[in-house]
Amino acid sequence: MDIPRYGPYSPYGEKQPSESRWALKALAAAALLLTASAIAAVLFLPAGEQGGEAEETHIPFLGVSHQIFPATLIAEMPQPGGDTWLFPGGALEAGGMTFVLDTGHNRILKLEGGSVAAAIGGEPGGPVLVDPMALATDGQSIYVANSTAGQVLVLSLDGQVAKTLDLAKGPGDAATPRPIGVAVLPGGGIAVSDADNHRVLLLDSEGVLVTAVGTGVRSSGRDGFNVPGAMTTDSAGNVYVVDTLNGRVVKLSPDGAYVSEFGKLGDTAGTLSRPKGVAVDASGNVFVSDGLMAAISVFGPDGTYLGMIGRREATDAASGSIFQAPAGLWLMGDTLQVMDRIAGLITVRLSERPAQAIAAAAE
């Protein structure tokens, strides 16, 4: 099966490193040789000293600190039982099953007990997935950002196509819409990130455009995006958008108005080098996967940087991370699933942070 190619650019619009996707495939194979016994715990680290350089294949481990907030590593799944995935982009749970976006194979894997129960896509009569980049769910259906096809597919939990929402080119669009992020809104509408036109689209349940947010070109500030990517919502219906090349997450109200933002572009603890995925917990804390830092950065509801999840040794700047290329995030209660494009599906349980440690991090 052909692997989707993006030329010199990644699906997120940034320049690719000199290594090819085939080199990353080799890294993925090597990653399968790692064992869970090599990892004793996951660390939740507040800001501190920094060091290292930002490269996709030479990961920096920044934010060194003697203060640690442990979280428990629950499970690692470098590959599912009964099949393999290639450059998986995201995962979620619905109907008691785990759904993994197998981007490199243009399909969705439906897992039960860690093994593949079914593959959605690539079969006659099933959905046609073309560079699918993101998944979302309302608990009853799966929404897929079918990137190169310029559409959002709404699938039943058994993989049947319920709706196909084609994204029309708007009057200010320079390119055909290319969705790489999707989130479900209250009332059945959806939010879609259009990477090539640098806009966020709010659609009703039938795919009709309600509001477009963004200037239509690469920009920053309160009104612009530079390759908007992954998305999620909170219990109030606010939309959180990974503004990939601006190194931040932007929070929008349910009607698309700017509310606030989290992080800024940089290569030190508390900044974001290449944000990929986003999740929000019940308290409003924002979790952001960073592909260059190979870690998860965490921000409080007011934007305060709370710490980092990932490094094996909190006080060692040269220590490795349990992550290699973290992307999609899925949060259920205190359990965080991280879909790592190379290392696979990594699940951690977040520990409650002591009040004095939260106060110290805010100083």
Contacts in CASP RR format, 6 or more apart in sequence:
PFRMAT RR
TARGET T0000
AUTHOR 0000-0000-0000
METHOD contacts of the structure
MODEL  1
MDIPRYGPYSPYGEKQPSESRWALKALAAAALLLTASAIAAVLFLPAGEQ
GGEAEETHIPFLGVSHQIFPATLIAEMPQPGGDTWLFPGGALEAGGMTFV
LDTGHNRILKLEGGSVAAAIGGEPGGPVLVDPMALATDGQSIYVANSTAG
QVLVLSLDGQVAKTLDLAKGPGDAATPRPIGVAVLPGGGIAVSDADNHRV
LLLDSEGVLVTAVGTGVRSSGRDGFNVPGAMTTDSAGNVYVVDTLNGRVV
KLSPDGAYVSEFGKLGDTAGTLSRPKGVAVDASGNVFVSDGLMAAISVFG
PDGTYLGMIGRREATDAASGSIFQAPAGLWLMGDTLQVMDRIAGLITVRL
SERPAQAIAAAAE
1 105 0 8 1.000
1 106 0 8 1.000
3 21 0 8 1.000
3 25 0 8 1.000
3 86 0 8 1.000
3 104 0 8 1.000
4 11 0 8 1.000
4 103 0 8 1.000
4 104 0 8 1.000
4 106 0 8 1.000
4 130 0 8 1.000
4 131 0 8 1.000
4 148 0 8 1.000
5 21 0 8 1.000
6 13 0 8 1.000
6 16 0 8 1.000
7 16 0 8 1.000
8 15 0 8 1.000
8 16 0 8 1.000
9 15 0 8 1.000
9 16 0 8 1.000
10 16 0 8 1.000
11 103 0 8 1.000
11 131 0 8 1.000
11 133 0 8 1.000
11 147 0 8 1.000
11 180 0 8 1.000
11 195 0 8 1.000
12 180 0 8 1.000
12 195 0 8 1.000
12 227 0 8 1.000
12 229 0 8 1.000
12 244 0 8 1.000
12 245 0 8 1.000
12 274 0 8 1.000
12 276 0 8 1.000
13 195 0 8 1.000
13 227 0 8 1.000
13 244 0 8 1.000
13 245 0 8 1.000
14 227 0 8 1.000
14 244 0 8 1.000
14 245 0 8 1.000
14 274 0 8 1.000
16 56 0 8 1.000
17 55 0 8 1.000
17 56 0 8 1.000
17 57 0 8 1.000
19 56 0 8 1.000
19 57 0 8 1.000
21 87 0 8 1.000
23 57 0 8 1.000
24 57 0 8 1.000
24 87 0 8 1.000
24 325 0 8 1.000
24 341 0 8 1.000
24 342 0 8 1.000
25 86 0 8 1.000
27 57 0 8 1.000
27 324 0 8 1.000
27 342 0 8 1.000
28 86 0 8 1.000
28 87 0 8 1.000
28 341 0 8 1.000
28 342 0 8 1.000
31 78 0 8 1.000
31 324 0 8 1.000
31 342 0 8 1.000
31 343 0 8 1.000
31 344 0 8 1.000
32 78 0 8 1.000
32 79 0 8 1.000
34 78 0 8 1.000
34 343 0 8 1.000
36 73 0 8 1.000
36 75 0 8 1.000
36 76 0 8 1.000
39 73 0 8 1.000
39 76 0 8 1.000
39 312 0 8 1.000
39 322 0 8 1.000
40 73 0 8 1.000
40 312 0 8 1.000
41 70 0 8 1.000
41 71 0 8 1.000
41 72 0 8 1.000
41 73 0 8 1.000
41 312 0 8 1.000
42 70 0 8 1.000
42 71 0 8 1.000
42 72 0 8 1.000
42 73 0 8 1.000
42 309 0 8 1.000
42 310 0 8 1.000
42 322 0 8 1.000
42 348 0 8 1.000
43 68 0 8 1.000
43 69 0 8 1.000
43 70 0 8 1.000
43 71 0 8 1.000
43 308 0 8 1.000
43 309 0 8 1.000
43 310 0 8 1.000
43 311 0 8 1.000
43 312 0 8 1.000
43 313 0 8 1.000
43 314 0 8 1.000
44 68 0 8 1.000
44 69 0 8 1.000
44 70 0 8 1.000
44 71 0 8 1.000
44 298 0 8 1.000
44 307 0 8 1.000
44 308 0 8 1.000
44 309 0 8 1.000
44 350 0 8 1.000
44 351 0 8 1.000
44 353 0 8 1.000
45 63 0 8 1.000
45 64 0 8 1.000
45 65 0 8 1.000
45 67 0 8 1.000
45 68 0 8 1.000
45 69 0 8 1.000
45 269 0 8 1.000
45 307 0 8 1.000
45 308 0 8 1.000
45 309 0 8 1.000
45 310 0 8 1.000
45 311 0 8 1.000
45 314 0 8 1.000
46 65 0 8 1.000
46 67 0 8 1.000
46 69 0 8 1.000
46 269 0 8 1.000
46 305 0 8 1.000
46 306 0 8 1.000
46 307 0 8 1.000
46 308 0 8 1.000
46 357 0 8 1.000
46 360 0 8 1.000
46 361 0 8 1.000
47 63 0 8 1.000
47 65 0 8 1.000
47 269 0 8 1.000
47 270 0 8 1.000
47 305 0 8 1.000
47 307 0 8 1.000
47 361 0 8 1.000
48 63 0 8 1.000
48 64 0 8 1.000
48 65 0 8 1.000
48 269 0 8 1.000
49 63 0 8 1.000
49 64 0 8 1.000
49 65 0 8 1.000
49 317 0 8 1.000
50 62 0 8 1.000
50 63 0 8 1.000
50 64 0 8 1.000
50 267 0 8 1.000
50 268 0 8 1.000
50 269 0 8 1.000
51 60 0 8 1.000
51 62 0 8 1.000
51 63 0 8 1.000
51 64 0 8 1.000
51 268 0 8 1.000
51 317 0 8 1.000
52 60 0 8 1.000
52 61 0 8 1.000
52 62 0 8 1.000
52 267 0 8 1.000
52 317 0 8 1.000
53 60 0 8 1.000
53 267 0 8 1.000
54 60 0 8 1.000
54 267 0 8 1.000
54 273 0 8 1.000
54 274 0 8 1.000
54 292 0 8 1.000
54 293 0 8 1.000
55 292 0 8 1.000
56 274 0 8 1.000
56 291 0 8 1.000
56 292 0 8 1.000
56 325 0 8 1.000
59 292 0 8 1.000
59 293 0 8 1.000
59 294 0 8 1.000
59 320 0 8 1.000
59 321 0 8 1.000
59 324 0 8 1.000
60 267 0 8 1.000
60 273 0 8 1.000
60 292 0 8 1.000
60 293 0 8 1.000
61 293 0 8 1.000
61 294 0 8 1.000
61 295 0 8 1.000
61 311 0 8 1.000
61 317 0 8 1.000
61 318 0 8 1.000
61 319 0 8 1.000
61 320 0 8 1.000
61 321 0 8 1.000
62 267 0 8 1.000
62 268 0 8 1.000
62 269 0 8 1.000
62 293 0 8 1.000
62 295 0 8 1.000
62 308 0 8 1.000
62 317 0 8 1.000
63 268 0 8 1.000
63 269 0 8 1.000
63 270 0 8 1.000
63 308 0 8 1.000
64 269 0 8 1.000
64 314 0 8 1.000
64 315 0 8 1.000
64 316 0 8 1.000
64 317 0 8 1.000
65 269 0 8 1.000
65 314 0 8 1.000
65 315 0 8 1.000
66 314 0 8 1.000
66 315 0 8 1.000
67 314 0 8 1.000
67 357 0 8 1.000
67 360 0 8 1.000
67 361 0 8 1.000
68 314 0 8 1.000
69 307 0 8 1.000
69 351 0 8 1.000
69 353 0 8 1.000
69 357 0 8 1.000
70 351 0 8 1.000
71 309 0 8 1.000
71 348 0 8 1.000
71 349 0 8 1.000
71 350 0 8 1.000
71 351 0 8 1.000
72 348 0 8 1.000
72 349 0 8 1.000
72 351 0 8 1.000
73 322 0 8 1.000
73 346 0 8 1.000
73 347 0 8 1.000
73 348 0 8 1.000
74 335 0 8 1.000
74 347 0 8 1.000
74 348 0 8 1.000
74 349 0 8 1.000
75 345 0 8 1.000
75 346 0 8 1.000
75 347 0 8 1.000
76 322 0 8 1.000
76 343 0 8 1.000
76 344 0 8 1.000
76 345 0 8 1.000
76 346 0 8 1.000
76 347 0 8 1.000
77 114 0 8 1.000
77 344 0 8 1.000
77 345 0 8 1.000
77 346 0 8 1.000
78 343 0 8 1.000
78 344 0 8 1.000
79 85 0 8 1.000
79 344 0 8 1.000
80 100 0 8 1.000
80 109 0 8 1.000
80 111 0 8 1.000
80 114 0 8 1.000
80 115 0 8 1.000
80 116 0 8 1.000
81 114 0 8 1.000
81 115 0 8 1.000
81 116 0 8 1.000
82 115 0 8 1.000
82 116 0 8 1.000
83 109 0 8 1.000
83 116 0 8 1.000
83 119 0 8 1.000
85 100 0 8 1.000
85 102 0 8 1.000
85 104 0 8 1.000
85 105 0 8 1.000
85 109 0 8 1.000
85 344 0 8 1.000
86 102 0 8 1.000
86 103 0 8 1.000
86 104 0 8 1.000
86 105 0 8 1.000
87 103 0 8 1.000
87 104 0 8 1.000
87 341 0 8 1.000
88 100 0 8 1.000
88 101 0 8 1.000
88 102 0 8 1.000
88 103 0 8 1.000
88 104 0 8 1.000
88 327 0 8 1.000
88 339 0 8 1.000
88 341 0 8 1.000
88 344 0 8 1.000
88 345 0 8 1.000
89 100 0 8 1.000
89 101 0 8 1.000
89 103 0 8 1.000
89 133 0 8 1.000
89 134 0 8 1.000
89 327 0 8 1.000
89 328 0 8 1.000
89 339 0 8 1.000
89 341 0 8 1.000
90 100 0 8 1.000
90 101 0 8 1.000
90 134 0 8 1.000
90 135 0 8 1.000
90 327 0 8 1.000
90 328 0 8 1.000
90 330 0 8 1.000
90 339 0 8 1.000
91 98 0 8 1.000
91 99 0 8 1.000
91 100 0 8 1.000
91 101 0 8 1.000
91 135 0 8 1.000
91 328 0 8 1.000
91 330 0 8 1.000
91 337 0 8 1.000
91 339 0 8 1.000
91 345 0 8 1.000
92 98 0 8 1.000
92 99 0 8 1.000
92 135 0 8 1.000
92 136 0 8 1.000
92 137 0 8 1.000
92 142 0 8 1.000
92 330 0 8 1.000
92 337 0 8 1.000
93 99 0 8 1.000
93 330 0 8 1.000
93 332 0 8 1.000
93 337 0 8 1.000
94 137 0 8 1.000
94 139 0 8 1.000
94 140 0 8 1.000
94 142 0 8 1.000
94 157 0 8 1.000
95 139 0 8 1.000
95 157 0 8 1.000
97 110 0 8 1.000
97 111 0 8 1.000
97 112 0 8 1.000
97 117 0 8 1.000
97 157 0 8 1.000
98 110 0 8 1.000
98 111 0 8 1.000
98 112 0 8 1.000
98 113 0 8 1.000
98 114 0 8 1.000
98 345 0 8 1.000
99 108 0 8 1.000
99 109 0 8 1.000
99 110 0 8 1.000
99 111 0 8 1.000
99 120 0 8 1.000
99 135 0 8 1.000
99 137 0 8 1.000
99 142 0 8 1.000
100 108 0 8 1.000
100 109 0 8 1.000
100 111 0 8 1.000
100 339 0 8 1.000
100 345 0 8 1.000
101 108 0 8 1.000
101 132 0 8 1.000
101 133 0 8 1.000
101 134 0 8 1.000
101 135 0 8 1.000
101 144 0 8 1.000
101 339 0 8 1.000
102 108 0 8 1.000
102 109 0 8 1.000
102 119 0 8 1.000
103 131 0 8 1.000
103 132 0 8 1.000
103 133 0 8 1.000
106 121 0 8 1.000
106 122 0 8 1.000
106 129 0 8 1.000
106 130 0 8 1.000
106 131 0 8 1.000
106 132 0 8 1.000
107 119 0 8 1.000
107 120 0 8 1.000
107 121 0 8 1.000
107 122 0 8 1.000
107 129 0 8 1.000
108 119 0 8 1.000
108 120 0 8 1.000
108 121 0 8 1.000
108 129 0 8 1.000
108 132 0 8 1.000
108 135 0 8 1.000
108 142 0 8 1.000
108 144 0 8 1.000
108 155 0 8 1.000
108 159 0 8 1.000
109 116 0 8 1.000
109 118 0 8 1.000
109 119 0 8 1.000
109 120 0 8 1.000
110 116 0 8 1.000
110 117 0 8 1.000
110 118 0 8 1.000
110 119 0 8 1.000
110 120 0 8 1.000
110 159 0 8 1.000
111 117 0 8 1.000
118 158 0 8 1.000
118 159 0 8 1.000
120 126 0 8 1.000
120 127 0 8 1.000
120 129 0 8 1.000
120 155 0 8 1.000
120 159 0 8 1.000
121 127 0 8 1.000
121 128 0 8 1.000
121 129 0 8 1.000
121 159 0 8 1.000
122 128 0 8 1.000
122 129 0 8 1.000
126 159 0 8 1.000
126 160 0 8 1.000
126 161 0 8 1.000
127 144 0 8 1.000
127 153 0 8 1.000
127 155 0 8 1.000
127 159 0 8 1.000
127 161 0 8 1.000
128 146 0 8 1.000
128 149 0 8 1.000
129 144 0 8 1.000
129 146 0 8 1.000
129 153 0 8 1.000
130 146 0 8 1.000
130 147 0 8 1.000
130 148 0 8 1.000
130 149 0 8 1.000
131 146 0 8 1.000
131 147 0 8 1.000
131 148 0 8 1.000
131 149 0 8 1.000
132 144 0 8 1.000
132 145 0 8 1.000
132 146 0 8 1.000
132 147 0 8 1.000
133 145 0 8 1.000
133 147 0 8 1.000
133 179 0 8 1.000
133 180 0 8 1.000
133 181 0 8 1.000
134 144 0 8 1.000
134 145 0 8 1.000
134 179 0 8 1.000
134 180 0 8 1.000
134 181 0 8 1.000
134 182 0 8 1.000
134 229 0 8 1.000
134 230 0 8 1.000
134 231 0 8 1.000
135 142 0 8 1.000
135 143 0 8 1.000
135 144 0 8 1.000
135 145 0 8 1.000
135 182 0 8 1.000
136 142 0 8 1.000
136 143 0 8 1.000
136 181 0 8 1.000
136 182 0 8 1.000
136 183 0 8 1.000
136 184 0 8 1.000
136 190 0 8 1.000
136 231 0 8 1.000
137 143 0 8 1.000
137 184 0 8 1.000
138 184 0 8 1.000
138 188 0 8 1.000
139 157 0 8 1.000
140 157 0 8 1.000
141 154 0 8 1.000
141 155 0 8 1.000
141 156 0 8 1.000
141 157 0 8 1.000
141 162 0 8 1.000
142 154 0 8 1.000
142 155 0 8 1.000
142 156 0 8 1.000
142 157 0 8 1.000
142 159 0 8 1.000
143 152 0 8 1.000
143 153 0 8 1.000
143 154 0 8 1.000
143 155 0 8 1.000
143 182 0 8 1.000
143 184 0 8 1.000
143 190 0 8 1.000
144 152 0 8 1.000
144 153 0 8 1.000
144 154 0 8 1.000
144 155 0 8 1.000
144 182 0 8 1.000
145 152 0 8 1.000
145 179 0 8 1.000
145 180 0 8 1.000
145 181 0 8 1.000
145 182 0 8 1.000
145 192 0 8 1.000
145 193 0 8 1.000
146 152 0 8 1.000
146 153 0 8 1.000
146 179 0 8 1.000
147 178 0 8 1.000
147 179 0 8 1.000
147 180 0 8 1.000
147 195 0 8 1.000
148 178 0 8 1.000
150 166 0 8 1.000
150 167 0 8 1.000
150 176 0 8 1.000
150 177 0 8 1.000
150 178 0 8 1.000
150 179 0 8 1.000
151 164 0 8 1.000
151 165 0 8 1.000
151 166 0 8 1.000
151 167 0 8 1.000
151 179 0 8 1.000
152 164 0 8 1.000
152 165 0 8 1.000
152 167 0 8 1.000
152 179 0 8 1.000
152 182 0 8 1.000
152 190 0 8 1.000
152 192 0 8 1.000
152 203 0 8 1.000
152 207 0 8 1.000
153 161 0 8 1.000
153 163 0 8 1.000
153 164 0 8 1.000
153 165 0 8 1.000
154 161 0 8 1.000
154 162 0 8 1.000
154 163 0 8 1.000
154 164 0 8 1.000
154 165 0 8 1.000
155 161 0 8 1.000
155 162 0 8 1.000
156 162 0 8 1.000
163 206 0 8 1.000
165 190 0 8 1.000
165 203 0 8 1.000
165 206 0 8 1.000
165 207 0 8 1.000
167 177 0 8 1.000
167 179 0 8 1.000
167 192 0 8 1.000
167 194 0 8 1.000
167 201 0 8 1.000
168 177 0 8 1.000
168 209 0 8 1.000
169 175 0 8 1.000
169 176 0 8 1.000
169 177 0 8 1.000
170 177 0 8 1.000
170 209 0 8 1.000
170 212 0 8 1.000
172 197 0 8 1.000
172 216 0 8 1.000
173 194 0 8 1.000
173 197 0 8 1.000
173 199 0 8 1.000
173 216 0 8 1.000
174 196 0 8 1.000
174 197 0 8 1.000
174 216 0 8 1.000
174 217 0 8 1.000
175 196 0 8 1.000
175 197 0 8 1.000
176 196 0 8 1.000
177 192 0 8 1.000
177 194 0 8 1.000
177 196 0 8 1.000
177 197 0 8 1.000
177 201 0 8 1.000
178 194 0 8 1.000
178 195 0 8 1.000
178 196 0 8 1.000
178 197 0 8 1.000
179 192 0 8 1.000
179 193 0 8 1.000
179 194 0 8 1.000
179 195 0 8 1.000
180 193 0 8 1.000
180 195 0 8 1.000
180 228 0 8 1.000
180 229 0 8 1.000
180 230 0 8 1.000
181 192 0 8 1.000
181 193 0 8 1.000
181 228 0 8 1.000
181 229 0 8 1.000
181 230 0 8 1.000
181 231 0 8 1.000
182 190 0 8 1.000
182 191 0 8 1.000
182 192 0 8 1.000
182 193 0 8 1.000
182 231 0 8 1.000
183 190 0 8 1.000
183 191 0 8 1.000
183 231 0 8 1.000
183 232 0 8 1.000
183 233 0 8 1.000
183 239 0 8 1.000
184 190 0 8 1.000
184 233 0 8 1.000
185 191 0 8 1.000
185 202 0 8 1.000
185 233 0 8 1.000
185 237 0 8 1.000
185 239 0 8 1.000
185 254 0 8 1.000
186 233 0 8 1.000
186 237 0 8 1.000
186 254 0 8 1.000
187 205 0 8 1.000
188 204 0 8 1.000
188 205 0 8 1.000
189 202 0 8 1.000
189 203 0 8 1.000
189 204 0 8 1.000
189 205 0 8 1.000
189 207 0 8 1.000
190 202 0 8 1.000
190 203 0 8 1.000
190 205 0 8 1.000
190 207 0 8 1.000
191 200 0 8 1.000
191 201 0 8 1.000
191 202 0 8 1.000
191 203 0 8 1.000
191 231 0 8 1.000
191 233 0 8 1.000
191 239 0 8 1.000
191 241 0 8 1.000
192 200 0 8 1.000
192 201 0 8 1.000
192 203 0 8 1.000
192 231 0 8 1.000
193 199 0 8 1.000
193 200 0 8 1.000
193 201 0 8 1.000
193 225 0 8 1.000
193 228 0 8 1.000
193 229 0 8 1.000
193 230 0 8 1.000
193 231 0 8 1.000
193 241 0 8 1.000
193 242 0 8 1.000
194 200 0 8 1.000
194 201 0 8 1.000
194 228 0 8 1.000
195 227 0 8 1.000
195 228 0 8 1.000
195 229 0 8 1.000
195 244 0 8 1.000
197 216 0 8 1.000
198 214 0 8 1.000
198 215 0 8 1.000
198 216 0 8 1.000
198 217 0 8 1.000
198 218 0 8 1.000
198 219 0 8 1.000
198 224 0 8 1.000
198 225 0 8 1.000
198 226 0 8 1.000
198 227 0 8 1.000
198 228 0 8 1.000
199 212 0 8 1.000
199 213 0 8 1.000
199 214 0 8 1.000
199 215 0 8 1.000
199 216 0 8 1.000
199 225 0 8 1.000
199 228 0 8 1.000
200 212 0 8 1.000
200 213 0 8 1.000
200 214 0 8 1.000
200 225 0 8 1.000
200 228 0 8 1.000
200 231 0 8 1.000
200 239 0 8 1.000
200 241 0 8 1.000
200 252 0 8 1.000
200 256 0 8 1.000
201 209 0 8 1.000
201 211 0 8 1.000
201 212 0 8 1.000
201 213 0 8 1.000
202 209 0 8 1.000
202 210 0 8 1.000
202 211 0 8 1.000
202 212 0 8 1.000
202 213 0 8 1.000
202 239 0 8 1.000
202 255 0 8 1.000
202 256 0 8 1.000
203 209 0 8 1.000
203 210 0 8 1.000
204 210 0 8 1.000
211 255 0 8 1.000
211 256 0 8 1.000
213 223 0 8 1.000
213 224 0 8 1.000
213 225 0 8 1.000
213 252 0 8 1.000
213 256 0 8 1.000
214 223 0 8 1.000
214 224 0 8 1.000
214 225 0 8 1.000
215 223 0 8 1.000
215 224 0 8 1.000
215 225 0 8 1.000
216 224 0 8 1.000
218 225 0 8 1.000
218 226 0 8 1.000
218 227 0 8 1.000
218 245 0 8 1.000
219 225 0 8 1.000
219 226 0 8 1.000
220 226 0 8 1.000
220 243 0 8 1.000
220 246 0 8 1.000
221 246 0 8 1.000
222 258 0 8 1.000
223 258 0 8 1.000
224 243 0 8 1.000
225 241 0 8 1.000
225 243 0 8 1.000
225 246 0 8 1.000
225 250 0 8 1.000
226 243 0 8 1.000
226 244 0 8 1.000
226 245 0 8 1.000
226 246 0 8 1.000
227 243 0 8 1.000
227 244 0 8 1.000
227 245 0 8 1.000
228 241 0 8 1.000
228 242 0 8 1.000
228 243 0 8 1.000
228 244 0 8 1.000
228 250 0 8 1.000
229 241 0 8 1.000
229 242 0 8 1.000
229 243 0 8 1.000
229 244 0 8 1.000
229 277 0 8 1.000
230 241 0 8 1.000
230 242 0 8 1.000
230 275 0 8 1.000
230 276 0 8 1.000
230 277 0 8 1.000
230 278 0 8 1.000
230 327 0 8 1.000
230 328 0 8 1.000
230 329 0 8 1.000
231 239 0 8 1.000
231 240 0 8 1.000
231 241 0 8 1.000
231 242 0 8 1.000
231 278 0 8 1.000
232 239 0 8 1.000
232 240 0 8 1.000
232 278 0 8 1.000
232 279 0 8 1.000
232 280 0 8 1.000
232 329 0 8 1.000
233 239 0 8 1.000
233 240 0 8 1.000
233 280 0 8 1.000
234 240 0 8 1.000
234 280 0 8 1.000
234 284 0 8 1.000
235 282 0 8 1.000
236 254 0 8 1.000
237 254 0 8 1.000
238 251 0 8 1.000
238 252 0 8 1.000
238 253 0 8 1.000
238 254 0 8 1.000
238 259 0 8 1.000
239 251 0 8 1.000
239 252 0 8 1.000
239 253 0 8 1.000
239 254 0 8 1.000
239 256 0 8 1.000
240 249 0 8 1.000
240 250 0 8 1.000
240 251 0 8 1.000
240 252 0 8 1.000
240 262 0 8 1.000
240 278 0 8 1.000
240 280 0 8 1.000
240 286 0 8 1.000
241 249 0 8 1.000
241 250 0 8 1.000
241 251 0 8 1.000
241 252 0 8 1.000
241 278 0 8 1.000
242 249 0 8 1.000
242 275 0 8 1.000
242 276 0 8 1.000
242 277 0 8 1.000
242 278 0 8 1.000
242 288 0 8 1.000
243 249 0 8 1.000
243 250 0 8 1.000
243 261 0 8 1.000
243 275 0 8 1.000
244 274 0 8 1.000
244 275 0 8 1.000
244 276 0 8 1.000
245 265 0 8 1.000
246 265 0 8 1.000
247 263 0 8 1.000
247 264 0 8 1.000
247 265 0 8 1.000
247 266 0 8 1.000
247 271 0 8 1.000
247 272 0 8 1.000
247 273 0 8 1.000
247 274 0 8 1.000
247 275 0 8 1.000
248 261 0 8 1.000
248 262 0 8 1.000
248 263 0 8 1.000
248 264 0 8 1.000
248 265 0 8 1.000
248 272 0 8 1.000
248 275 0 8 1.000
249 261 0 8 1.000
249 262 0 8 1.000
249 263 0 8 1.000
249 272 0 8 1.000
249 275 0 8 1.000
249 278 0 8 1.000
249 286 0 8 1.000
249 288 0 8 1.000
249 299 0 8 1.000
250 258 0 8 1.000
250 260 0 8 1.000
250 261 0 8 1.000
251 258 0 8 1.000
251 259 0 8 1.000
251 260 0 8 1.000
251 261 0 8 1.000
251 262 0 8 1.000
252 258 0 8 1.000
252 259 0 8 1.000
253 259 0 8 1.000
260 303 0 8 1.000
261 303 0 8 1.000
262 286 0 8 1.000
262 288 0 8 1.000
262 299 0 8 1.000
262 300 0 8 1.000
262 303 0 8 1.000
263 270 0 8 1.000
263 271 0 8 1.000
263 272 0 8 1.000
263 288 0 8 1.000
263 297 0 8 1.000
263 299 0 8 1.000
263 303 0 8 1.000
263 305 0 8 1.000
264 271 0 8 1.000
264 272 0 8 1.000
265 271 0 8 1.000
265 272 0 8 1.000
265 273 0 8 1.000
266 272 0 8 1.000
266 273 0 8 1.000
267 273 0 8 1.000
267 292 0 8 1.000
267 293 0 8 1.000
269 297 0 8 1.000
269 305 0 8 1.000
269 307 0 8 1.000
269 308 0 8 1.000
270 297 0 8 1.000
270 305 0 8 1.000
270 307 0 8 1.000
270 308 0 8 1.000
272 288 0 8 1.000
272 290 0 8 1.000
272 293 0 8 1.000
272 297 0 8 1.000
273 290 0 8 1.000
273 291 0 8 1.000
273 292 0 8 1.000
273 293 0 8 1.000
274 290 0 8 1.000
274 291 0 8 1.000
274 292 0 8 1.000
274 293 0 8 1.000
275 288 0 8 1.000
275 289 0 8 1.000
275 290 0 8 1.000
275 291 0 8 1.000
276 289 0 8 1.000
276 290 0 8 1.000
276 291 0 8 1.000
276 326 0 8 1.000
276 327 0 8 1.000
276 328 0 8 1.000
277 288 0 8 1.000
277 289 0 8 1.000
277 326 0 8 1.000
277 327 0 8 1.000
277 328 0 8 1.000
277 329 0 8 1.000
278 286 0 8 1.000
278 287 0 8 1.000
278 288 0 8 1.000
278 289 0 8 1.000
278 329 0 8 1.000
279 286 0 8 1.000
279 287 0 8 1.000
279 329 0 8 1.000
279 330 0 8 1.000
279 331 0 8 1.000
279 336 0 8 1.000
280 286 0 8 1.000
280 287 0 8 1.000
280 331 0 8 1.000
281 287 0 8 1.000
281 331 0 8 1.000
281 333 0 8 1.000
281 350 0 8 1.000
282 333 0 8 1.000
283 301 0 8 1.000
284 300 0 8 1.000
284 301 0 8 1.000
285 298 0 8 1.000
285 299 0 8 1.000
285 300 0 8 1.000
285 301 0 8 1.000
285 306 0 8 1.000
286 298 0 8 1.000
286 299 0 8 1.000
286 300 0 8 1.000
286 301 0 8 1.000
286 303 0 8 1.000
287 296 0 8 1.000
287 297 0 8 1.000
287 298 0 8 1.000
287 309 0 8 1.000
287 329 0 8 1.000
287 331 0 8 1.000
287 336 0 8 1.000
288 296 0 8 1.000
288 297 0 8 1.000
288 298 0 8 1.000
288 299 0 8 1.000
288 329 0 8 1.000
289 295 0 8 1.000
289 296 0 8 1.000
289 323 0 8 1.000
289 326 0 8 1.000
289 327 0 8 1.000
289 328 0 8 1.000
289 329 0 8 1.000
289 338 0 8 1.000
290 296 0 8 1.000
290 297 0 8 1.000
290 326 0 8 1.000
291 323 0 8 1.000
291 325 0 8 1.000
291 326 0 8 1.000
291 327 0 8 1.000
293 308 0 8 1.000
294 310 0 8 1.000
294 320 0 8 1.000
294 321 0 8 1.000
294 323 0 8 1.000
294 324 0 8 1.000
294 325 0 8 1.000
294 326 0 8 1.000
295 308 0 8 1.000
295 309 0 8 1.000
295 310 0 8 1.000
295 311 0 8 1.000
295 321 0 8 1.000
295 323 0 8 1.000
295 326 0 8 1.000
296 308 0 8 1.000
296 309 0 8 1.000
296 310 0 8 1.000
296 323 0 8 1.000
296 326 0 8 1.000
296 329 0 8 1.000
296 336 0 8 1.000
296 338 0 8 1.000
297 305 0 8 1.000
297 307 0 8 1.000
297 308 0 8 1.000
298 305 0 8 1.000
298 306 0 8 1.000
298 307 0 8 1.000
298 308 0 8 1.000
298 309 0 8 1.000
299 305 0 8 1.000
299 306 0 8 1.000
300 306 0 8 1.000
304 361 0 8 1.000
304 362 0 8 1.000
305 361 0 8 1.000
306 353 0 8 1.000
306 358 0 8 1.000
306 361 0 8 1.000
307 361 0 8 1.000
309 336 0 8 1.000
309 348 0 8 1.000
310 321 0 8 1.000
310 322 0 8 1.000
310 323 0 8 1.000
311 319 0 8 1.000
311 320 0 8 1.000
311 321 0 8 1.000
312 319 0 8 1.000
312 320 0 8 1.000
312 321 0 8 1.000
312 322 0 8 1.000
313 319 0 8 1.000
313 320 0 8 1.000
322 343 0 8 1.000
322 346 0 8 1.000
323 338 0 8 1.000
323 340 0 8 1.000
323 343 0 8 1.000
323 346 0 8 1.000
324 340 0 8 1.000
324 341 0 8 1.000
324 342 0 8 1.000
324 343 0 8 1.000
325 340 0 8 1.000
325 341 0 8 1.000
325 342 0 8 1.000
325 343 0 8 1.000
326 338 0 8 1.000
326 339 0 8 1.000
326 340 0 8 1.000
326 341 0 8 1.000
326 346 0 8 1.000
327 339 0 8 1.000
327 340 0 8 1.000
327 341 0 8 1.000
328 338 0 8 1.000
328 339 0 8 1.000
329 336 0 8 1.000
329 337 0 8 1.000
329 338 0 8 1.000
329 339 0 8 1.000
330 336 0 8 1.000
330 337 0 8 1.000
330 339 0 8 1.000
331 337 0 8 1.000
334 349 0 8 1.000
334 350 0 8 1.000
334 351 0 8 1.000
334 352 0 8 1.000
335 347 0 8 1.000
335 348 0 8 1.000
335 349 0 8 1.000
335 350 0 8 1.000
336 347 0 8 1.000
336 348 0 8 1.000
336 349 0 8 1.000
336 350 0 8 1.000
337 345 0 8 1.000
337 346 0 8 1.000
337 347 0 8 1.000
338 345 0 8 1.000
338 346 0 8 1.000
338 347 0 8 1.000
338 348 0 8 1.000
339 345 0 8 1.000
340 346 0 8 1.000
END
